[in-house]
Each structure stands twice: as C-alpha cells, then as structure tokens.
C-alpha cells in the first residue's frame, strides 16, 4: 500500500512536470495519506523525525505543489496556512471559533465550482486560474461549549 502510494506521488509529480526529488515525494505522499489539513510546521515535524529535513525545503516544496495545482492552501483564521491534496473534488467547511477544517464531498461540487468560475469570468473579464470553495460555520464541538 505504501509503495503504491509512493509510486502514485512520483507519477503525479512527473505528470505536472516536476522533478520527483525525495523531499517532494515524501511531502506529497504525506499529504496524500493524511487528510487532516496539516500546516507546513506539522508536515515538517512529521517528516523530520530522525531524518535531516530543512524547514525551507518543506515550505518551498509546498509552494511548488500549490503552483502546480496538486495541492491547495486553506486559511482558517489561525494565521497558519493549511494544505490539502485533492483526492477527488470536494469543498471545505471551516469552524469560525476553533478553526477546524472538514472535507465535504458532494457529487456536483466540481460542476458548481466550474459554473462559479464561468460567472466570475463573465462578470469581471478575469480568466480564473484556480478556485476552491469554503463554507464558514460552527463545528459541533464548539456548538456544545458554554459561552
């Protein structure tokens, strides 16, 4: 299982015309197998366990993966950037109290996103290059806390 997902990460990098370096493979593999929307610091901590990894390498690799469209950035109000690998089309709901990020899988999400991009282009003349949908709300845990 691990070997097949490492191979998938390598192939994905090649398809996006990125060199499949060990750090890139490790970071992309981590994002492919961890769906908790980690920050760069979380990824660094997880991957530097006993192996030499530089923070700058993690940040630079994440920037390249975002630029290539393999990974997206999510901001949830905690001043850190969270990262997500798009396994299949989905959007996010973010708790405005604690910052928790959850994936929402909806069969029409890609269709809705495409319509929104078309409308944005029609109204503004911009040519959209990327988009992702975020909904803000209050998670069940925060709903149950006393104020």
C-alpha positions as CSV (number, residue, x, y, z in Angstrom):
1,X,0.0,0.0,0.0
2,X,2.7,2.5,1.0
3,X,4.8,1.6,-2.0
4,X,1.9,2.1,-4.4
5,X,1.1,5.5,-3.0
6,X,4.8,6.5,-3.2
7,X,4.7,5.5,-6.8
8,X,1.5,7.4,-7.3
9,X,3.2,10.5,-5.8
10,X,6.2,10.1,-8.1
11,X,3.9,9.7,-11.2
12,X,1.8,12.7,-10.2
13,X,5.0,14.9,-9.9
14,X,6.1,13.8,-13.3
15,X,2.7,14.5,-14.8
16,X,3.0,18.0,-13.6
17,X,6.5,18.4,-15.0
18,X,8.1,18.4,-11.6
19,X,11.3,16.5,-10.7
20,X,10.5,13.7,-8.3
21,X,13.0,14.5,-5.6
22,X,13.0,12.6,-2.3
23,X,11.7,15.6,-0.3
24,X,8.9,16.2,-2.9
25,X,7.8,12.6,-2.9
26,X,7.9,12.4,0.9
27,X,5.8,15.6,1.3
28,X,3.3,14.8,-1.4
29,X,3.0,11.2,-0.1
30,X,2.3,12.7,3.4
31,X,-0.5,14.9,2.1
32,X,-1.9,12.0,0.1
33,X,-2.1,9.8,3.2
34,X,-3.0,12.4,5.9
35,X,-6.4,14.2,5.4
36,X,-6.2,16.4,8.4
37,X,-5.2,19.6,6.5
38,X,-1.8,20.0,8.1
39,X,0.3,23.1,8.2
40,X,3.9,23.3,6.9
41,X,5.1,23.0,10.5
42,X,3.0,19.9,11.1
43,X,4.4,18.3,7.9
44,X,8.0,19.3,8.9
45,X,7.5,17.8,12.4
46,X,6.1,14.6,11.0
47,X,8.8,14.1,8.3
48,X,11.9,15.3,10.2
49,X,11.6,12.5,12.7
50,X,15.2,11.2,12.7
51,X,15.9,12.3,9.1
52,X,17.6,15.6,8.0
53,X,14.8,17.8,6.6
54,X,15.0,21.6,6.3
55,X,12.0,23.8,7.0
56,X,12.8,25.8,3.9
57,X,12.6,22.6,1.8
58,X,9.1,21.9,3.2
59,X,7.9,25.4,2.5
60,X,9.5,25.6,-1.0
61,X,8.1,22.2,-1.9
62,X,4.6,23.1,-0.7
63,X,4.8,26.3,-2.8
64,X,5.7,24.3,-5.9
65,X,2.9,21.8,-5.3
66,X,0.4,24.6,-4.9
67,X,1.7,26.4,-8.0
68,X,1.4,23.1,-10.0
69,X,-2.2,22.7,-8.8
70,X,-1.6,19.4,-7.0
71,X,-2.2,20.9,-3.5
72,X,-4.3,23.8,-2.3
73,X,-3.9,26.2,0.5
74,X,-6.6,26.7,3.1
75,X,-6.7,29.6,5.6
76,X,-8.9,29.0,8.6
77,X,-8.2,32.1,10.6
78,X,-5.5,30.7,12.8
79,X,-2.8,32.6,10.8
80,X,-1.3,29.4,9.5
81,X,-1.7,28.0,6.0
82,X,-3.1,24.5,5.9
83,X,-2.6,22.2,2.9
84,X,-4.8,19.7,1.2
85,X,-4.3,17.2,-1.6
86,X,-7.4,16.9,-3.8
87,X,-8.1,13.2,-3.9
88,X,-11.5,13.9,-5.5
89,X,-13.4,17.1,-5.9
90,X,-14.7,18.4,-2.6
91,X,-15.0,21.6,-0.7
92,X,-14.3,22.7,2.9
93,X,-16.3,23.8,5.9
94,X,-14.3,25.8,8.5
95,X,-15.2,26.4,12.1
96,X,-15.0,30.2,12.8
97,X,-14.5,29.5,16.5
98,X,-11.8,26.8,16.6
99,X,-10.5,26.7,13.0
100,X,-11.3,23.0,12.4
101,X,-11.4,22.2,8.7
102,X,-13.6,19.4,7.4
103,X,-13.9,18.0,3.9
104,X,-17.4,17.9,2.3
105,X,-17.8,15.5,-0.6
106,X,-20.6,16.5,-2.9
107,X,-21.2,14.9,-6.3
108,X,-21.9,18.2,-8.0
109,X,-19.1,20.3,-6.3
110,X,-16.9,20.4,-9.4
111,X,-19.9,21.4,-11.6
112,X,-20.8,24.2,-9.2
113,X,-17.2,25.4,-9.0
114,X,-16.9,25.5,-12.8
115,X,-20.2,27.5,-13.1
116,X,-18.9,29.9,-10.5
117,X,-15.6,30.3,-12.4
118,X,-17.5,30.9,-15.7
119,X,-19.7,33.5,-14.0
120,X,-16.7,35.2,-12.5
121,X,-15.0,35.4,-15.9
122,X,-18.2,36.7,-17.5
123,X,-18.8,39.4,-14.9
124,X,-15.2,40.6,-14.5
125,X,-13.2,39.6,-17.6
126,X,-10.7,37.8,-15.4
127,X,-9.6,34.4,-16.6
128,X,-9.8,32.1,-13.5
129,X,-6.7,30.0,-12.9
130,X,-7.7,28.3,-9.7
131,X,-10.5,28.2,-7.2
132,X,-11.8,26.3,-4.2
133,X,-15.0,26.7,-2.2
134,X,-15.0,27.2,1.6
135,X,-18.0,27.5,3.8
136,X,-17.8,29.0,7.3
137,X,-19.7,27.7,10.2
138,X,-19.5,26.5,13.8
139,X,-18.5,22.8,14.4
140,X,-20.5,20.5,16.7
141,X,-17.8,20.7,19.4
142,X,-18.0,24.5,19.5
143,X,-21.8,24.4,19.4
144,X,-21.8,22.4,22.6
145,X,-19.5,24.6,24.6
146,X,-20.9,27.1,27.0
147,X,-20.1,30.7,26.4
